[in-house]
Amino acid sequence: MTRHFLDADNLSPGELAEVLAVAEEFKSDGSPAALAGRTLAMLFEKPSTRTRVSFETGMTQLGGHAIFLGPDDTQLGRGEPVSDTGRVLSRYVDFVMGRVFDHDCLVEMAEHATIPIVNGLSDTAHPCQSLADLLTIHEHFGGFEDVSVGWVGDGNNVLNSFAVAAAMVGLDLTIAIPEGYEPSDDVLTRAKSQGPIPTLTHDPTEAVADADVVYTDVWVSMGEEEEREAKLADFEGFQLNSELLPDSMPVMHCLPAHRGEEITNDVLESDRSLSWSQAENRLHTQKALLTFLA
Protein backbone atom coordinates (compact mmCIF):
# COMPACT_ATOMS: atom_id res chain seq x y z
CA MET A 1 0.00 0.00 0.00
CA THR A 2 1.33 3.42 -1.01
CA ARG A 3 2.10 5.69 1.94
CA HIS A 4 1.38 9.41 1.65
CA PHE A 5 2.28 12.32 3.94
CA LEU A 6 -0.51 14.86 3.71
CA ASP A 7 -0.47 15.74 7.42
CA ALA A 8 1.43 14.77 10.54
CA ASP A 9 -0.95 12.02 11.64
CA ASN A 10 -0.43 10.07 8.42
CA LEU A 11 2.43 8.71 10.53
CA SER A 12 1.87 6.79 13.74
CA PRO A 13 3.61 8.15 16.86
CA GLY A 14 6.16 5.36 16.52
CA GLU A 15 6.81 6.17 12.86
CA LEU A 16 7.13 9.85 13.69
CA ALA A 17 9.75 9.02 16.33
CA GLU A 18 11.57 6.88 13.76
CA VAL A 19 11.66 9.70 11.20
CA LEU A 20 12.99 12.15 13.78
CA ALA A 21 15.66 9.72 14.93
CA VAL A 22 16.86 9.17 11.36
CA ALA A 23 16.86 12.93 10.79
CA GLU A 24 19.15 13.35 13.81
CA GLU A 25 21.49 10.71 12.40
CA PHE A 26 21.55 12.39 9.00
CA LYS A 27 22.28 15.75 10.59
CA SER A 28 25.16 14.48 12.73
CA ASP A 29 26.69 11.86 10.45
CA GLY A 30 25.59 12.80 6.93
CA SER A 31 23.16 10.84 4.80
CA PRO A 32 23.88 7.82 2.61
CA ALA A 33 22.89 7.66 -1.05
CA ALA A 34 19.70 5.91 0.03
CA LEU A 35 17.66 7.26 -2.88
CA ALA A 36 20.18 6.75 -5.68
CA GLY A 37 18.35 6.60 -8.98
CA ARG A 38 15.12 7.97 -7.47
CA THR A 39 13.36 11.11 -8.68
CA LEU A 40 11.17 13.61 -6.82
CA ALA A 41 8.74 15.78 -8.79
CA MET A 42 8.14 19.09 -7.02
CA LEU A 43 4.85 20.81 -7.92
CA PHE A 44 4.74 24.48 -6.93
CA GLU A 45 1.68 26.74 -7.07
CA LYS A 46 3.22 29.12 -4.51
CA PRO A 47 6.63 30.80 -4.29
CA SER A 48 9.16 29.13 -2.02
CA THR A 49 12.63 29.40 -0.58
CA ARG A 50 12.95 26.79 2.18
CA THR A 51 10.66 24.16 0.66
CA ARG A 52 12.26 24.14 -2.78
CA VAL A 53 15.88 24.37 -1.68
CA SER A 54 15.58 21.86 1.16
CA PHE A 55 13.80 19.21 -0.93
CA GLU A 56 16.03 19.67 -3.97
CA THR A 57 19.22 19.65 -1.91
CA GLY A 58 17.95 16.72 0.11
CA MET A 59 17.37 14.58 -2.95
CA THR A 60 20.85 15.43 -4.24
CA GLN A 61 22.44 14.48 -0.90
CA LEU A 62 20.51 11.20 -0.93
CA GLY A 63 21.85 10.40 -4.39
CA GLY A 64 18.61 11.16 -6.20
CA HIS A 65 17.22 13.88 -8.42
CA ALA A 66 14.49 16.52 -8.10
CA ILE A 67 12.47 18.16 -10.87
CA PHE A 68 10.98 21.61 -10.27
CA LEU A 69 7.54 22.08 -11.85
CA GLY A 70 6.19 25.60 -11.46
CA PRO A 71 2.61 26.74 -12.06
CA ASP A 72 3.26 27.23 -15.78
CA ASP A 73 5.32 24.08 -16.31
CA THR A 74 2.60 21.42 -16.36
CA GLN A 75 -0.78 20.83 -17.93
CA LEU A 76 -2.39 21.44 -14.54
CA GLY A 77 -2.22 25.12 -15.40
CA ARG A 78 -4.22 24.42 -18.55
CA GLY A 79 -6.98 22.44 -16.89
CA GLU A 80 -5.72 18.86 -16.82
CA PRO A 81 -7.36 17.01 -13.91
CA VAL A 82 -5.25 16.47 -10.82
CA SER A 83 -6.11 12.78 -11.01
CA ASP A 84 -4.56 12.49 -14.48
CA THR A 85 -1.42 14.28 -13.36
CA GLY A 86 -1.08 11.91 -10.40
CA ARG A 87 -1.45 8.86 -12.63
CA VAL A 88 1.07 10.10 -15.20
CA LEU A 89 3.69 11.23 -12.69
CA SER A 90 3.42 7.81 -11.05
CA ARG A 91 4.78 6.33 -14.29
CA TYR A 92 7.79 8.69 -14.35
CA VAL A 93 8.98 9.52 -10.83
CA ASP A 94 9.19 7.98 -7.37
CA PHE A 95 7.67 10.76 -5.23
CA VAL A 96 5.64 13.93 -5.69
CA MET A 97 5.91 16.88 -3.34
CA GLY A 98 3.25 19.56 -3.79
CA ARG A 99 3.18 23.12 -2.47
CA VAL A 100 -0.37 24.10 -3.32
CA PHE A 101 -3.24 26.38 -2.39
CA ASP A 102 -6.05 23.82 -2.03
CA HIS A 103 -5.40 20.85 0.24
CA ASP A 104 -8.00 18.82 -1.68
CA CYS A 105 -5.66 18.95 -4.68
CA LEU A 106 -3.17 16.78 -2.79
CA VAL A 107 -5.92 14.52 -1.47
CA GLU A 108 -7.20 13.89 -4.99
CA MET A 109 -3.72 13.27 -6.32
CA ALA A 110 -3.02 10.79 -3.54
CA GLU A 111 -6.22 8.91 -4.38
CA HIS A 112 -5.02 8.27 -7.93
CA ALA A 113 -1.23 8.10 -7.59
CA THR A 114 0.70 4.90 -6.98
CA ILE A 115 3.69 6.73 -5.48
CA PRO A 116 3.99 8.72 -2.23
CA ILE A 117 2.49 12.22 -2.28
CA VAL A 118 4.07 14.65 0.19
CA ASN A 119 2.43 17.85 1.36
CA GLY A 120 5.02 20.61 1.07
CA LEU A 121 2.34 23.12 2.12
CA SER A 122 -1.38 23.57 1.55
CA ASP A 123 -4.01 25.97 2.79
CA THR A 124 -4.84 23.70 5.73
CA ALA A 125 -1.61 21.89 6.62
CA HIS A 126 2.18 22.19 6.66
CA PRO A 127 3.37 18.88 8.11
CA CYS A 128 6.94 19.05 6.80
CA GLN A 129 7.38 22.22 8.84
CA SER A 130 6.10 20.36 11.91
CA LEU A 131 8.76 17.68 11.49
CA ALA A 132 11.44 20.37 11.51
CA ASP A 133 9.80 22.07 14.50
CA LEU A 134 9.81 18.86 16.52
CA LEU A 135 13.45 18.13 15.71
CA THR A 136 14.36 21.67 16.76
CA ILE A 137 12.53 21.33 20.09
CA HIS A 138 14.06 17.90 20.70
CA GLU A 139 17.56 19.26 20.06
CA HIS A 140 17.10 22.34 22.24
CA PHE A 141 15.52 20.62 25.24
CA GLY A 142 17.02 17.16 24.91
CA GLY A 143 13.62 15.56 24.37
CA PHE A 144 9.91 16.29 24.63
CA GLU A 145 9.15 15.30 28.22
CA ASP A 146 7.80 18.15 30.36
CA VAL A 147 8.24 20.69 27.53
CA SER A 148 5.50 23.32 27.19
CA VAL A 149 4.99 25.32 24.01
CA GLY A 150 3.03 28.53 23.65
CA TRP A 151 1.61 29.45 20.24
CA VAL A 152 0.84 33.15 19.83
CA GLY A 153 -0.75 34.05 16.51
CA ASP A 154 -3.01 32.84 13.74
CA GLY A 155 -4.88 29.56 13.45
CA ASN A 156 -3.27 28.77 10.13
CA ASN A 157 -1.88 25.75 8.31
CA VAL A 158 1.34 25.75 10.35
CA LEU A 159 -0.57 25.65 13.62
CA ASN A 160 -2.98 22.99 12.33
CA SER A 161 -0.19 20.51 11.67
CA PHE A 162 1.88 21.53 14.68
CA ALA A 163 -1.05 21.05 17.09
CA VAL A 164 -1.46 17.45 15.92
CA ALA A 165 2.28 16.73 15.80
CA ALA A 166 2.82 18.24 19.26
CA ALA A 167 0.15 15.97 20.71
CA MET A 168 1.76 12.96 19.06
CA VAL A 169 5.01 13.50 20.98
CA GLY A 170 3.36 14.61 24.23
CA LEU A 171 4.12 18.34 24.16
CA ASP A 172 1.96 20.59 26.31
CA LEU A 173 0.61 23.22 23.90
CA THR A 174 -1.23 26.44 24.77
CA ILE A 175 -2.66 28.39 21.84
CA ALA A 176 -3.27 32.13 22.21
CA ILE A 177 -5.35 33.40 19.32
CA PRO A 178 -7.88 36.19 18.67
CA GLU A 179 -11.52 35.23 18.71
CA GLY A 180 -12.67 33.97 15.34
CA TYR A 181 -9.27 32.63 14.29
CA GLU A 182 -9.20 29.42 16.34
CA PRO A 183 -8.19 26.12 14.75
CA SER A 184 -11.05 23.97 13.48
CA ASP A 185 -12.82 21.35 15.56
CA ASP A 186 -11.32 18.72 13.27
CA VAL A 187 -7.78 19.79 14.15
CA LEU A 188 -8.52 19.82 17.88
CA THR A 189 -10.26 16.43 17.69
CA ARG A 190 -7.31 14.89 15.86
CA ALA A 191 -4.89 16.38 18.39
CA LYS A 192 -7.00 15.04 21.26
CA SER A 193 -6.91 11.56 19.74
CA GLN A 194 -3.11 11.63 19.75
CA GLY A 195 -2.16 13.08 23.14
CA PRO A 196 -2.51 16.12 25.38
CA ILE A 197 -5.38 18.42 24.40
CA PRO A 198 -4.17 21.90 23.38
CA THR A 199 -5.34 24.68 25.67
CA LEU A 200 -7.05 27.60 23.91
CA THR A 201 -6.95 31.18 25.19
CA HIS A 202 -7.44 34.67 23.78
CA ASP A 203 -4.76 36.13 26.05
CA PRO A 204 -1.14 35.95 24.81
CA THR A 205 0.23 36.35 28.32
CA GLU A 206 -1.43 33.05 29.32
CA ALA A 207 0.32 31.19 26.50
CA VAL A 208 3.68 32.65 27.46
CA ALA A 209 3.37 32.37 31.24
CA ASP A 210 4.17 28.68 31.62
CA ALA A 211 5.86 28.07 28.27
CA ASP A 212 9.39 26.83 27.73
CA VAL A 213 9.35 28.08 24.13
CA VAL A 214 6.98 30.33 22.19
CA TYR A 215 6.08 29.88 18.52
CA THR A 216 4.53 32.30 16.03
CA ASP A 217 3.96 32.67 12.30
CA VAL A 218 2.83 35.43 9.97
CA TRP A 219 -0.64 36.86 10.54
CA VAL A 220 -1.30 37.39 6.83
CA SER A 221 -0.55 34.27 4.81
CA MET A 222 -0.16 34.03 1.05
CA GLY A 223 -3.55 34.49 -0.56
CA GLU A 224 -4.91 36.59 2.33
CA GLU A 225 -3.59 39.95 1.17
CA GLU A 226 -7.10 41.42 0.94
CA GLU A 227 -7.60 40.64 4.65
CA ARG A 228 -4.40 42.35 5.70
CA GLU A 229 -5.73 45.49 7.37
CA ALA A 230 -8.48 43.63 9.22
CA LYS A 231 -6.08 40.98 10.49
CA LEU A 232 -3.49 43.49 11.65
CA ALA A 233 -6.18 45.15 13.74
CA ASP A 234 -7.51 41.86 15.11
CA PHE A 235 -4.04 40.65 16.10
CA GLU A 236 -3.00 43.77 17.98
CA GLY A 237 -1.30 42.68 21.21
CA PHE A 238 -0.23 39.29 19.82
CA GLN A 239 3.24 40.35 18.71
CA LEU A 240 6.27 38.52 20.07
CA ASN A 241 8.34 41.33 21.58
CA SER A 242 10.51 42.00 24.61
CA GLU A 243 7.51 43.30 26.57
CA LEU A 244 5.50 40.07 26.16
CA LEU A 245 8.34 37.59 26.47
CA PRO A 246 10.37 36.85 29.59
CA ASP A 247 14.11 37.40 29.24
CA SER A 248 15.82 34.69 27.16
CA MET A 249 12.54 32.89 26.36
CA PRO A 250 13.32 30.82 23.24
CA VAL A 251 11.18 31.70 20.23
CA MET A 252 10.31 29.85 17.05
CA HIS A 253 9.18 31.15 13.68
CA CYS A 254 8.88 29.05 10.53
CA LEU A 255 9.80 31.97 8.24
CA PRO A 256 9.47 34.08 6.23
CA ALA A 257 8.80 36.65 8.96
CA HIS A 258 6.99 39.96 8.68
CA ARG A 259 9.28 41.83 11.04
CA GLY A 260 7.44 44.42 13.05
CA GLU A 261 4.13 42.56 12.76
CA GLU A 262 3.98 39.14 14.44
CA ILE A 263 7.54 39.44 15.77
CA THR A 264 9.98 42.28 16.33
CA ASN A 265 13.31 42.40 14.59
CA ASP A 266 15.26 42.42 17.85
CA VAL A 267 13.59 39.22 19.06
CA LEU A 268 14.01 37.39 15.74
CA GLU A 269 17.67 38.41 15.51
CA SER A 270 18.49 37.60 19.13
CA ASP A 271 20.24 34.54 20.53
CA ARG A 272 16.87 33.31 21.78
CA SER A 273 15.65 32.69 18.20
CA LEU A 274 15.48 29.05 17.07
CA SER A 275 14.19 30.01 13.63
CA TRP A 276 17.41 29.31 11.79
CA SER A 277 17.63 25.83 13.28
CA GLN A 278 14.02 25.23 12.22
CA ALA A 279 14.93 26.23 8.68
CA GLU A 280 17.98 23.98 8.59
CA ASN A 281 16.05 21.08 10.04
CA ARG A 282 13.63 21.12 7.11
CA LEU A 283 16.49 19.56 5.13
CA HIS A 284 17.25 16.77 7.57
CA THR A 285 13.67 15.80 8.45
CA GLN A 286 12.53 15.76 4.83
CA LYS A 287 15.43 13.51 3.86
CA ALA A 288 14.41 11.17 6.66
CA LEU A 289 10.77 11.32 5.56
CA LEU A 290 11.57 10.50 1.94
CA THR A 291 13.73 7.54 2.90
CA PHE A 292 10.91 6.33 5.17
CA LEU A 293 8.35 6.59 2.34
CA ALA A 294 10.62 5.01 -0.27
C-alpha positions in Angstrom: 0.0 0.0 0.0 1.3 3.4 -1.0 2.1 5.7 1.9 1.4 9.4 1.7 2.3 12.3 3.9 -0.5 14.9 3.7 -0.5 15.7 7.4 1.4 14.8 10.5 -0.9 12.0 11.6 -0.4 10.1 8.4 2.4 8.7 10.5 1.9 6.8 13.7 3.6 8.1 16.9 6.2 5.4 16.5 6.8 6.2 12.9 7.1 9.9 13.7 9.7 9.0 16.3 11.6 6.9 13.8 11.7 9.7 11.2 13.0 12.2 13.8 15.7 9.7 14.9 16.9 9.2 11.4 16.9 12.9 10.8 19.1 13.3 13.8 21.5 10.7 12.4 21.5 12.4 9.0 22.3 15.7 10.6 25.2 14.5 12.7 26.7 11.9 10.5 25.6 12.8 6.9 23.2 10.8 4.8 23.9 7.8 2.6 22.9 7.7 -1.1 19.7 5.9 0.0 17.7 7.3 -2.9 20.2 6.8 -5.7 18.4 6.6 -9.0 15.1 8.0 -7.5 13.4 11.1 -8.7 11.2 13.6 -6.8 8.7 15.8 -8.8 8.1 19.1 -7.0 4.9 20.8 -7.9 4.7 24.5 -6.9 1.7 26.7 -7.1 3.2 29.1 -4.5 6.6 30.8 -4.3 9.2 29.1 -2.0 12.6 29.4 -0.6 12.9 26.8 2.2 10.7 24.2 0.7 12.3 24.1 -2.8 15.9 24.4 -1.7 15.6 21.9 1.2 13.8 19.2 -0.9 16.0 19.7 -4.0 19.2 19.7 -1.9 18.0 16.7 0.1 17.4 14.6 -3.0 20.9 15.4 -4.2 22.4 14.5 -0.9 20.5 11.2 -0.9 21.9 10.4 -4.4 18.6 11.2 -6.2 17.2 13.9 -8.4 14.5 16.5 -8.1 12.5 18.2 -10.9 11.0 21.6 -10.3 7.5 22.1 -11.8 6.2 25.6 -11.5 2.6 26.7 -12.1 3.3 27.2 -15.8 5.3 24.1 -16.3 2.6 21.4 -16.4 -0.8 20.8 -17.9 -2.4 21.4 -14.5 -2.2 25.1 -15.4 -4.2 24.4 -18.5 -7.0 22.4 -16.9 -5.7 18.9 -16.8 -7.4 17.0 -13.9 -5.2 16.5 -10.8 -6.1 12.8 -11.0 -4.6 12.5 -14.5 -1.4 14.3 -13.4 -1.1 11.9 -10.4 -1.4 8.9 -12.6 1.1 10.1 -15.2 3.7 11.2 -12.7 3.4 7.8 -11.0 4.8 6.3 -14.3 7.8 8.7 -14.3 9.0 9.5 -10.8 9.2 8.0 -7.4 7.7 10.8 -5.2 5.6 13.9 -5.7 5.9 16.9 -3.3 3.2 19.6 -3.8 3.2 23.1 -2.5 -0.4 24.1 -3.3 -3.2 26.4 -2.4 -6.0 23.8 -2.0 -5.4 20.9 0.2 -8.0 18.8 -1.7 -5.7 19.0 -4.7 -3.2 16.8 -2.8 -5.9 14.5 -1.5 -7.2 13.9 -5.0 -3.7 13.3 -6.3 -3.0 10.8 -3.5 -6.2 8.9 -4.4 -5.0 8.3 -7.9 -1.2 8.1 -7.6 0.7 4.9 -7.0 3.7 6.7 -5.5 4.0 8.7 -2.2 2.5 12.2 -2.3 4.1 14.6 0.2 2.4 17.9 1.4 5.0 20.6 1.1 2.3 23.1 2.1 -1.4 23.6 1.5 -4.0 26.0 2.8 -4.8 23.7 5.7 -1.6 21.9 6.6 2.2 22.2 6.7 3.4 18.9 8.1 6.9 19.1 6.8 7.4 22.2 8.8 6.1 20.4 11.9 8.8 17.7 11.5 11.4 20.4 11.5 9.8 22.1 14.5 9.8 18.9 16.5 13.4 18.1 15.7 14.4 21.7 16.8 12.5 21.3 20.1 14.1 17.9 20.7 17.6 19.3 20.1 17.1 22.3 22.2 15.5 20.6 25.2 17.0 17.2 24.9 13.6 15.6 24.4 9.9 16.3 24.6 9.2 15.3 28.2 7.8 18.2 30.4 8.2 20.7 27.5 5.5 23.3 27.2 5.0 25.3 24.0 3.0 28.5 23.6 1.6 29.5 20.2 0.8 33.1 19.8 -0.7 34.0 16.5 -3.0 32.8 13.7 -4.9 29.6 13.4 -3.3 28.8 10.1 -1.9 25.8 8.3 1.3 25.8 10.4 -0.6 25.6 13.6 -3.0 23.0 12.3 -0.2 20.5 11.7 1.9 21.5 14.7 -1.1 21.0 17.1 -1.5 17.4 15.9 2.3 16.7 15.8 2.8 18.2 19.3 0.1 16.0 20.7 1.8 13.0 19.1 5.0 13.5 21.0 3.4 14.6 24.2 4.1 18.3 24.2 2.0 20.6 26.3 0.6 23.2 23.9 -1.2 26.4 24.8 -2.7 28.4 21.8 -3.3 32.1 22.2 -5.3 33.4 19.3 -7.9 36.2 18.7 -11.5 35.2 18.7 -12.7 34.0 15.3 -9.3 32.6 14.3 -9.2 29.4 16.3 -8.2 26.1 14.8 -11.0 24.0 13.5 -12.8 21.3 15.6 -11.3 18.7 13.3 -7.8 19.8 14.1 -8.5 19.8 17.9 -10.3 16.4 17.7 -7.3 14.9 15.9 -4.9 16.4 18.4 -7.0 15.0 21.3 -6.9 11.6 19.7 -3.1 11.6 19.7 -2.2 13.1 23.1 -2.5 16.1 25.4 -5.4 18.4 24.4 -4.2 21.9 23.4 -5.3 24.7 25.7 -7.1 27.6 23.9 -6.9 31.2 25.2 -7.4 34.7 23.8 -4.8 36.1 26.1 -1.1 36.0 24.8 0.2 36.3 28.3 -1.4 33.1 29.3 0.3 31.2 26.5 3.7 32.7 27.5 3.4 32.4 31.2 4.2 28.7 31.6 5.9 28.1 28.3 9.4 26.8 27.7 9.3 28.1 24.1 7.0 30.3 22.2 6.1 29.9 18.5 4.5 32.3 16.0 4.0 32.7 12.3 2.8 35.4 10.0 -0.6 36.9 10.5 -1.3 37.4 6.8 -0.5 34.3 4.8 -0.2 34.0 1.0 -3.6 34.5 -0.6 -4.9 36.6 2.3 -3.6 40.0 1.2 -7.1 41.4 0.9 -7.6 40.6 4.6 -4.4 42.3 5.7 -5.7 45.5 7.4 -8.5 43.6 9.2 -6.1 41.0 10.5 -3.5 43.5 11.6 -6.2 45.2 13.7 -7.5 41.9 15.1 -4.0 40.7 16.1 -3.0 43.8 18.0 -1.3 42.7 21.2 -0.2 39.3 19.8 3.2 40.4 18.7 6.3 38.5 20.1 8.3 41.3 21.6 10.5 42.0 24.6 7.5 43.3 26.6 5.5 40.1 26.2 8.3 37.6 26.5 10.4 36.9 29.6 14.1 37.4 29.2 15.8 34.7 27.2 12.5 32.9 26.4 13.3 30.8 23.2 11.2 31.7 20.2 10.3 29.8 17.1 9.2 31.2 13.7 8.9 29.0 10.5 9.8 32.0 8.2 9.5 34.1 6.2 8.8 36.7 9.0 7.0 40.0 8.7 9.3 41.8 11.0 7.4 44.4 13.0 4.1 42.6 12.8 4.0 39.1 14.4 7.5 39.4 15.8 10.0 42.3 16.3 13.3 42.4 14.6 15.3 42.4 17.9 13.6 39.2 19.1 14.0 37.4 15.7 17.7 38.4 15.5 18.5 37.6 19.1 20.2 34.5 20.5 16.9 33.3 21.8 15.6 32.7 18.2 15.5 29.1 17.1 14.2 30.0 13.6 17.4 29.3 11.8 17.6 25.8 13.3 14.0 25.2 12.2 14.9 26.2 8.7 18.0 24.0 8.6 16.0 21.1 10.0 13.6 21.1 7.1 16.5 19.6 5.1 17.2 16.8 7.6 13.7 15.8 8.5 12.5 15.8 4.8 15.4 13.5 3.9 14.4 11.2 6.7 10.8 11.3 5.6 11.6 10.5 1.9 13.7 7.5 2.9 10.9 6.3 5.2 8.4 6.6 2.3 10.6 5.0 -0.3 
